[in-house]
């Protein structure tokens, strides 16, 4: 993914609310499955790491991205954005970011 594509995806994610929160329960298999399903449906999702979590936002982003075969678009504070191209519900054209 190029830096222009990442910047384009970050701009799309600006107005989106965080749909998952990672707290003291951490990251488990059920959460990973739900995040993967959300990525298939939306392609681009925002997640938030709460202060009581054992993970930093960067650590959580990398762990979830690896578990869901997605890409970390950006990490700002306690929030991060993930992207994975949908197989059935393609909405975002990364060609527009070139």
C-alpha positions in Angstrom: 0.0 0.0 0.0 1.4 3.4 -1.0 1.5 6.4 1.3 -1.0 8.2 -1.0 -3.4 5.2 -0.6 -2.9 5.3 3.2 -3.6 9.0 3.3 -6.7 8.5 1.2 -8.0 5.8 3.5 -7.2 8.0 6.6 -9.2 10.8 5.1 -12.2 8.4 4.6 -11.9 7.2 8.2 -11.9 10.7 9.7 -15.7 10.9 9.9 -16.2 7.2 10.9 -16.9 6.3 14.5 -14.9 3.7 16.3 -16.9 0.5 16.1 -14.8 -1.7 18.4 -13.1 -1.0 21.7 -10.2 -3.0 23.2 -10.2 -2.9 27.0 -8.9 -4.9 29.9 -10.3 -8.1 28.3 -7.7 -7.7 25.6 -7.9 -9.3 22.1 -9.5 -12.7 21.9 -10.6 -15.1 19.2 -14.3 -14.0 19.3 -13.3 -10.3 18.9 -10.9 -11.1 16.0 -13.8 -13.0 14.2 -16.1 -10.0 14.7 -13.5 -7.6 13.4 -12.8 -9.8 10.4 -16.6 -9.8 9.6 -16.8 -6.0 10.0 -13.8 -5.6 7.6 -15.5 -7.9 5.0 -18.7 -5.7 5.3 -17.1 -2.3 5.5 -13.4 -2.6 4.3 -12.3 0.3 6.5 -12.9 0.3 10.3 -11.8 2.4 13.2 -11.0 0.9 16.6 -10.2 2.4 20.0 -7.9 1.1 22.7 -9.2 2.1 26.2 -6.8 3.3 28.9 -7.3 0.1 31.0 -6.1 -2.1 28.2 -2.8 -4.0 28.4 -2.1 -3.1 24.8 -0.9 0.2 23.3 -2.8 1.3 20.2 0.2 0.4 18.0 0.5 -3.1 19.6 -3.2 -3.8 19.3 -3.3 -2.5 15.7 -0.4 -4.8 14.6 -1.8 -7.9 16.5 -5.3 -7.5 15.0 -4.0 -6.7 11.5 -2.0 -9.9 11.6 -4.9 -12.0 12.9 -7.3 -10.6 10.3 -5.0 -10.3 7.3 -5.6 -6.6 7.1 -3.4 -3.5 6.9 -2.9 -0.8 9.5 -3.8 2.5 7.9 -2.9 4.7 10.8 -2.6 5.0 14.6 -3.4 8.3 16.3 -3.5 8.4 20.1 -5.6 5.5 21.3 -7.4 5.1 18.0 -6.3 3.1 14.9 -7.7 2.3 11.5 -7.6 -1.0 9.6 -8.3 -1.8 5.9 -8.9 -5.0 4.1 -10.3 -5.2 0.6 -13.7 -7.0 0.7 -14.2 -10.0 -1.5 -18.0 -9.6 -1.8 -18.8 -5.9 -0.8 -16.1 -3.9 -2.6 -16.8 -0.2 -1.9 -13.4 1.6 -1.8 -11.4 2.2 -5.0 -7.7 2.6 -4.1 -7.1 3.6 -7.7 -8.7 6.9 -6.9 -5.8 7.7 -4.5 -3.1 7.6 -7.1 
